[in-house]
Amino acid sequence: MTKAEIVKEIAGETGLDRASVLVTVEKFMDCVKDSLANGENVYLRGFGSFIVKTRSQKTARNISKNTVIIIPEHKIPAFKPAKVFMDQVK
């Protein structure tokens, strides 16, 4: 499902115009991205959590040059679904 399809479905079910729904969806995504960029997790009860995970430093190999590369510790965004969400998907 794409963002446009989500906007179309929400607009159809709520009776709101697509432009205002699109602005709302985009603002929601901006808020989630800004929160994660600031190191804050986003918790949506009954849906799940957008969290920041820290990947530890690891060693990798560059096969073409046959050298060892150190990949430093870094942070990545992740989503952890709520139990209710997981039960519905199963």
VENPE-V322415 format. One record per residue. N is the residue number from 0. SS is DSSP state (h for helix, s for strand, l for the rest). PSI is psi as a letter, one per 20 degrees, with the letter a starting at -180 (999 if undefined). NEAR is the number of other ideal C-beta (glycine too) atoms within 10 Angstrom. Layout:
<<N & SS & PSI & NEAR> <N & SS & PSI & NEAR>>
This chain:
<<0 & l & p & 7> <1 & l & r & 7> <2 & h & g & 11> <3 & h & h & 11> <4 & h & h & 9> <5 & h & g & 13> <6 & h & g & 20> <7 & h & g & 15> <8 & h & g & 12> <9 & h & g & 16> <10 & h & h & 16> <11 & h & h & 11> <12 & h & h & 9> <13 & h & i & 10> <14 & l & j & 6> <15 & l & q & 13> <16 & l & q & 9> <17 & h & h & 13> <18 & h & g & 10> <19 & h & h & 13> <20 & h & g & 19> <21 & h & g & 17> <22 & h & g & 11> <23 & h & g & 13> <24 & h & g & 15> <25 & h & h & 12> <26 & h & h & 10> <27 & h & g & 11> <28 & h & h & 11> <29 & h & g & 10> <30 & h & g & 11> <31 & h & g & 16> <32 & h & g & 13> <33 & h & g & 11> <34 & h & g & 14> <35 & h & h & 18> <36 & h & h & 11> <37 & l & j & 8> <38 & l & j & 8> <39 & l & p & 13> <40 & l & q & 13> <41 & s & p & 19> <42 & s & p & 12> <43 & s & o & 12> <44 & l & p & 8> <45 & l & i & 9> <46 & l & g & 13> <47 & s & a & 17> <48 & s & p & 14> <49 & s & o & 18> <50 & s & r & 15> <51 & s & p & 16> <52 & s & q & 10> <53 & s & p & 8> <54 & s & p & 11> <55 & l & r & 8> <56 & l & q & 9> <57 & s & r & 10> <58 & s & p & 8> <59 & s & r & 10> <60 & s & p & 10> <61 & s & o & 9> <62 & l & h & 7> <63 & l & h & 6> <64 & l & i & 8> <65 & l & l & 7> <66 & s & r & 9> <67 & s & p & 9> <68 & s & p & 10> <69 & s & o & 8> <70 & s & o & 11> <71 & l & r & 8> <72 & l & p & 9> <73 & s & r & 10> <74 & s & q & 12> <75 & s & q & 10> <76 & s & q & 14> <77 & s & r & 12> <78 & s & p & 12> <79 & s & o & 13> <80 & s & q & 14> <81 & l & q & 15> <82 & h & g & 9> <83 & h & g & 12> <84 & h & g & 15> <85 & h & g & 11> <86 & h & h & 9> <87 & h & h & 10> <88 & h & h & 7> <89 & l & 999 & 5>>
